[in-house]
Amino acid sequence: MSHLESVNKHQRCCALHERPIGEDEAIQMAHLLKALADPTRLRLLSFITAQGCEQVTARELSETLQITQATVSHHLAKLVETGILTRAQDGKRARYTVVIPAFDQLRTFLDVG
């Protein structure tokens, strides 16, 4: 393998992107990653994404994951604030779903494969 091939291979395996990200994208991604840097939020997001496009209520999350409803609501609000979840009011219940473009952006950013 030539030196140039070695350098190109090294650059591909270590780069998060084909290009360095700009300041606005870095701020947005840091905000999202900061929100996900919490084990409870990761558990909630993992459960919600496992449901596909189905809506999930805070009560379902609380019962299934055995987390108090107040804690679930607090963490869901953070995930909605970052834009990775949406909240739709259905009478007295709030229903949460993943924002697919935001999730895809996160997945693309973290794809180092």
CYANA upper distance limits for C-alpha pairs under 8 A (distance plus 0.5 A):
  1 MET  CA      5 GLU  CA      6.65
  1 MET  CA      6 SER  CA      7.01
  2 SER  CA      6 SER  CA      6.72
  3 HIS  CA      7 VAL  CA      6.67
  4 LEU  CA      8 ASN  CA      6.66
  5 GLU  CA      9 LYS  CA      6.56
  6 SER  CA     10 HIS  CA      6.62
  7 VAL  CA     11 GLN  CA      6.65
  8 ASN  CA     12 ARG  CA      6.78
  9 LYS  CA     13 CYS  CA      6.84
 10 HIS  CA     14 CYS  CA      6.76
 11 GLN  CA     15 ALA  CA      6.39
 13 CYS  CA    112 VAL  CA      7.32
 13 CYS  CA    113 GLY  CA      7.59
 14 CYS  CA    112 VAL  CA      7.65
 15 ALA  CA    112 VAL  CA      7.24
 16 LEU  CA    109 PHE  CA      6.91
 16 LEU  CA    110 LEU  CA      7.10
 16 LEU  CA    111 ASP  CA      7.30
 16 LEU  CA    112 VAL  CA      5.89
 17 HIS  CA     21 ILE  CA      8.16
 17 HIS  CA    109 PHE  CA      7.48
 17 HIS  CA    112 VAL  CA      8.34
 21 ILE  CA     25 GLU  CA      6.65
 21 ILE  CA     26 ALA  CA      6.78
 22 GLY  CA     26 ALA  CA      6.56
 23 GLU  CA     27 ILE  CA      6.65
 24 ASP  CA     28 GLN  CA      6.72
 25 GLU  CA     29 MET  CA      6.49
 26 ALA  CA     30 ALA  CA      6.41
 27 ILE  CA     31 HIS  CA      6.66
 28 GLN  CA     32 LEU  CA      6.89
 29 MET  CA     33 LEU  CA      6.52
 29 MET  CA    106 LEU  CA      8.14
 30 ALA  CA     34 LYS  CA      6.38
 31 HIS  CA     35 ALA  CA      6.87
 31 HIS  CA     82 THR  CA      7.38
 32 LEU  CA     36 LEU  CA      6.88
 32 LEU  CA     82 THR  CA      6.26
 32 LEU  CA     84 ILE  CA      8.38
 33 LEU  CA     37 ALA  CA      6.59
 34 LYS  CA     38 ASP  CA      8.40
 35 ALA  CA     41 ARG  CA      7.98
 35 ALA  CA     78 LYS  CA      7.16
 35 ALA  CA     79 LEU  CA      7.13
 35 ALA  CA     82 THR  CA      7.59
 36 LEU  CA     41 ARG  CA      6.52
 36 LEU  CA     42 LEU  CA      6.40
 36 LEU  CA     79 LEU  CA      8.48
 37 ALA  CA     41 ARG  CA      8.18
 37 ALA  CA     42 LEU  CA      8.00
 38 ASP  CA     42 LEU  CA      6.75
 39 PRO  CA     43 ARG  CA      6.70
 40 THR  CA     44 LEU  CA      6.70
 40 THR  CA     75 HIS  CA      7.88
 41 ARG  CA     45 LEU  CA      6.51
 41 ARG  CA     75 HIS  CA      6.39
 41 ARG  CA     76 LEU  CA      7.88
 41 ARG  CA     79 LEU  CA      7.99
 42 LEU  CA     46 SER  CA      6.40
 43 ARG  CA     47 PHE  CA      6.68
 44 LEU  CA     48 ILE  CA      6.68
 44 LEU  CA     61 LEU  CA      7.59
 44 LEU  CA     72 VAL  CA      8.38
 44 LEU  CA     76 LEU  CA      8.27
 45 LEU  CA     49 THR  CA      6.47
 46 SER  CA     50 ALA  CA      6.61
 47 PHE  CA     51 GLN  CA      7.18
 47 PHE  CA     61 LEU  CA      8.33
 48 ILE  CA     52 GLY  CA      7.71
 48 ILE  CA     55 GLN  CA      8.35
 48 ILE  CA     56 VAL  CA      7.17
 48 ILE  CA     96 TYR  CA      8.39
 48 ILE  CA     97 THR  CA      7.35
 48 ILE  CA     98 VAL  CA      7.57
 49 THR  CA     53 CYS  CA      8.12
 49 THR  CA     98 VAL  CA      7.10
 51 GLN  CA     55 GLN  CA      8.18
 51 GLN  CA     56 VAL  CA      8.42
 53 CYS  CA     97 THR  CA      7.14
 53 CYS  CA     98 VAL  CA      7.65
 54 GLU  CA     97 THR  CA      7.22
 55 GLN  CA     95 ARG  CA      6.06
 55 GLN  CA     96 TYR  CA      5.80
 55 GLN  CA     97 THR  CA      5.54
 56 VAL  CA     60 GLU  CA      7.05
 56 VAL  CA     61 LEU  CA      7.70
 56 VAL  CA     95 ARG  CA      5.79
 56 VAL  CA     96 TYR  CA      5.67
 56 VAL  CA     97 THR  CA      7.11
 57 THR  CA     61 LEU  CA      6.95
 57 THR  CA     93 ARG  CA      7.31
 57 THR  CA     94 ALA  CA      6.37
 57 THR  CA     95 ARG  CA      5.13
 57 THR  CA     96 TYR  CA      6.63
 58 ALA  CA     62 SER  CA      6.51
 58 ALA  CA     69 GLN  CA      7.10
 58 ALA  CA     72 VAL  CA      6.83
 58 ALA  CA     73 SER  CA      6.93
 58 ALA  CA     93 ARG  CA      8.48
 58 ALA  CA     94 ALA  CA      7.47
 58 ALA  CA     95 ARG  CA      7.69
 58 ALA  CA     96 TYR  CA      8.26
 59 ARG  CA     63 GLU  CA      6.60
 59 ARG  CA     69 GLN  CA      6.91
 60 GLU  CA     64 THR  CA      6.43
 61 LEU  CA     65 LEU  CA      6.23
 61 LEU  CA     66 GLN  CA      8.21
 61 LEU  CA     67 ILE  CA      8.12
 61 LEU  CA     72 VAL  CA      7.67
 62 SER  CA     66 GLN  CA      5.84
 62 SER  CA     67 ILE  CA      5.32
 62 SER  CA     68 THR  CA      6.19
 62 SER  CA     69 GLN  CA      5.79
 62 SER  CA     72 VAL  CA      6.77
 63 GLU  CA     67 ILE  CA      7.47
 67 ILE  CA     71 THR  CA      7.11
 67 ILE  CA     72 VAL  CA      6.97
 68 THR  CA     72 VAL  CA      6.77
 69 GLN  CA     73 SER  CA      6.53
 70 ALA  CA     74 HIS  CA      6.68
 71 THR  CA     75 HIS  CA      6.79
 72 VAL  CA     76 LEU  CA      6.49
 73 SER  CA     77 ALA  CA      6.60
 74 HIS  CA     78 LYS  CA      7.22
 75 HIS  CA     79 LEU  CA      6.97
 76 LEU  CA     80 VAL  CA      6.63
 76 LEU  CA     85 LEU  CA      8.36
 77 ALA  CA     81 GLU  CA      6.53
 78 LYS  CA     82 THR  CA      6.86
 79 LEU  CA     83 GLY  CA      6.95
 79 LEU  CA     84 ILE  CA      6.31
 79 LEU  CA     85 LEU  CA      6.23
 80 VAL  CA     84 ILE  CA      6.53
 80 VAL  CA     85 LEU  CA      5.17
 80 VAL  CA     86 THR  CA      6.06
 80 VAL  CA     87 ARG  CA      7.31
 83 GLY  CA     99 VAL  CA      7.49
 83 GLY  CA    102 ALA  CA      7.25
 84 ILE  CA     98 VAL  CA      6.43
 84 ILE  CA     99 VAL  CA      5.66
 84 ILE  CA    100 ILE  CA      8.25
 84 ILE  CA    102 ALA  CA      5.90
 84 ILE  CA    103 PHE  CA      6.66
 85 LEU  CA     96 TYR  CA      6.88
 85 LEU  CA     97 THR  CA      5.97
 85 LEU  CA     98 VAL  CA      4.99
 85 LEU  CA     99 VAL  CA      5.69
 86 THR  CA     96 TYR  CA      6.02
 86 THR  CA     97 THR  CA      5.95
 86 THR  CA     98 VAL  CA      6.86
 86 THR  CA     99 VAL  CA      6.83
 87 ARG  CA     94 ALA  CA      6.74
 87 ARG  CA     95 ARG  CA      6.09
 87 ARG  CA     96 TYR  CA      5.22
 87 ARG  CA     97 THR  CA      7.39
 88 ALA  CA     94 ALA  CA      6.05
 88 ALA  CA     95 ARG  CA      5.65
 88 ALA  CA     96 TYR  CA      6.96
 89 GLN  CA     93 ARG  CA      6.48
 89 GLN  CA     94 ALA  CA      4.92
 89 GLN  CA     95 ARG  CA      6.75
 90 ASP  CA     94 ALA  CA      6.25
 90 ASP  CA     95 ARG  CA      7.41
 98 VAL  CA    103 PHE  CA      7.66
 99 VAL  CA    103 PHE  CA      6.71
100 ILE  CA    104 ASP  CA      6.44
101 PRO  CA    105 GLN  CA      6.57
102 ALA  CA    106 LEU  CA      6.82
103 PHE  CA    107 ARG  CA      6.63
104 ASP  CA    108 THR  CA      6.49
105 GLN  CA    109 PHE  CA      6.59
106 LEU  CA    110 LEU  CA      6.71
107 ARG  CA    111 ASP  CA      6.49
